[in-house]
Amino acid sequence: MNIIFVNYERNGDFMQNEFYIREGKIVEKSEIEKEIELIRTIIKTREELKAANINFEYAKEDLVDYYTYQIKANQAKLSYLIKVAKSKGIEVDMINDIKFSLLEEGEEAG
């Protein structure tokens, strides 16, 4: 653990002192945790894409450009995430199975 002390100076006067504590190395995630996070990100991106498409249908004036950008960005992100998932051997059916199990967990918790 490192302690970092920072002084801010303006016109010769010390304005603020801050201490930062830097922790040690962050523990790496296991492969399963990384895959679950990837699947959650895919599901979240799909939902964001659906929402952007729905909002685009009702958008007026300047918001049309905004939702067009959102749709394109989410499509590119989803394409990339699916490529990564395929390279790890994760299939769409697995993603849907996990999506439903995550939804069920959320209903039980809520």
C-alpha positions as CSV (number, residue, x, y, z in Angstrom):
1,M,0.0,0.0,0.0
2,N,1.4,3.4,-1.0
3,I,0.3,6.8,0.4
4,I,0.5,9.7,-1.9
5,F,0.4,13.3,-0.6
6,V,-0.5,16.0,-3.0
7,N,-0.4,19.8,-2.4
8,Y,-2.2,22.2,-4.7
9,E,-0.7,25.7,-4.9
10,R,-2.1,28.9,-6.3
11,N,-0.3,32.2,-6.2
12,G,2.0,30.9,-3.5
13,D,-0.8,29.9,-1.2
14,F,-1.5,26.2,-0.5
15,M,-5.1,25.7,-1.3
16,Q,-5.7,22.0,-0.6
17,N,-4.0,19.0,0.7
18,E,-5.1,15.5,-0.3
19,F,-4.1,12.0,0.6
20,Y,-4.5,9.1,-1.7
21,I,-4.1,5.6,-0.7
22,R,-3.2,3.2,-3.5
23,E,-4.0,-0.4,-2.8
24,G,-2.0,-3.3,-4.0
25,K,-2.6,-5.3,-7.1
26,I,-6.2,-5.9,-8.1
27,V,-7.1,-9.6,-8.0
28,E,-7.7,-11.0,-11.5
29,K,-11.1,-12.4,-12.4
30,S,-11.4,-16.1,-13.2
31,E,-12.3,-17.1,-16.7
32,I,-15.8,-18.0,-15.7
33,E,-16.3,-14.5,-14.1
34,K,-15.0,-12.9,-17.3
35,E,-17.4,-15.0,-19.4
36,I,-20.3,-14.1,-17.2
37,E,-19.4,-10.4,-17.4
38,L,-19.1,-10.7,-21.2
39,I,-22.6,-12.2,-21.4
40,R,-24.0,-9.6,-19.1
41,T,-22.5,-6.9,-21.3
42,I,-24.0,-8.5,-24.4
43,I,-27.4,-8.7,-22.8
44,K,-27.2,-5.1,-21.6
45,T,-26.1,-3.9,-25.0
46,R,-29.0,-5.7,-26.7
47,E,-31.4,-4.0,-24.3
48,E,-29.8,-0.6,-25.0
49,L,-30.1,-1.2,-28.7
50,K,-33.8,-2.1,-28.4
51,A,-34.4,1.0,-26.3
52,A,-32.6,3.2,-28.8
53,N,-34.6,1.7,-31.7
54,I,-37.9,2.4,-29.8
55,N,-36.9,5.9,-28.9
56,F,-35.8,6.6,-32.5
57,E,-39.3,5.8,-33.7
58,Y,-40.7,8.6,-31.5
59,A,-37.8,11.0,-31.7
60,K,-38.3,14.6,-33.0
61,E,-35.9,17.0,-34.6
62,D,-32.4,16.9,-33.0
63,L,-33.0,13.7,-31.1
64,V,-33.2,11.7,-34.4
65,D,-29.5,12.3,-34.9
66,Y,-28.8,11.3,-31.2
67,Y,-30.7,8.0,-31.5
68,T,-29.1,7.3,-34.9
69,Y,-25.7,7.6,-33.2
70,Q,-26.9,5.4,-30.3
71,I,-28.1,2.7,-32.6
72,K,-24.9,2.7,-34.7
73,A,-22.7,2.6,-31.5
74,N,-24.7,-0.2,-29.9
75,Q,-24.7,-2.2,-33.2
76,A,-20.9,-1.9,-33.4
77,K,-20.4,-2.8,-29.7
78,L,-22.7,-5.8,-30.0
79,S,-20.9,-7.0,-33.1
80,Y,-17.6,-6.8,-31.3
81,L,-18.9,-8.5,-28.2
82,I,-20.4,-11.4,-30.2
83,K,-17.1,-11.9,-32.0
84,V,-15.3,-12.1,-28.6
85,A,-18.0,-14.5,-27.3
86,K,-17.6,-16.7,-30.4
87,S,-13.9,-16.8,-30.0
88,K,-14.3,-18.0,-26.5
89,G,-16.8,-20.7,-27.6
90,I,-19.9,-19.0,-26.1
91,E,-23.0,-19.5,-28.2
92,V,-26.1,-17.4,-28.5
93,D,-28.2,-20.2,-26.9
94,M,-25.9,-20.1,-23.8
95,I,-26.3,-16.3,-23.7
96,N,-30.1,-16.7,-23.7
97,D,-30.0,-19.4,-21.1
98,I,-27.9,-17.2,-18.8
99,K,-30.1,-14.2,-19.5
100,F,-33.2,-16.1,-18.3
101,S,-31.4,-17.4,-15.3
102,L,-30.2,-13.9,-14.4
103,L,-33.8,-12.6,-14.8
104,E,-35.1,-15.4,-12.5
105,E,-32.4,-14.5,-9.9
106,G,-33.5,-10.9,-10.1
107,E,-37.2,-11.8,-9.6
108,E,-36.3,-13.9,-6.5
109,A,-34.2,-11.2,-5.0
110,G,-36.8,-8.5,-5.7
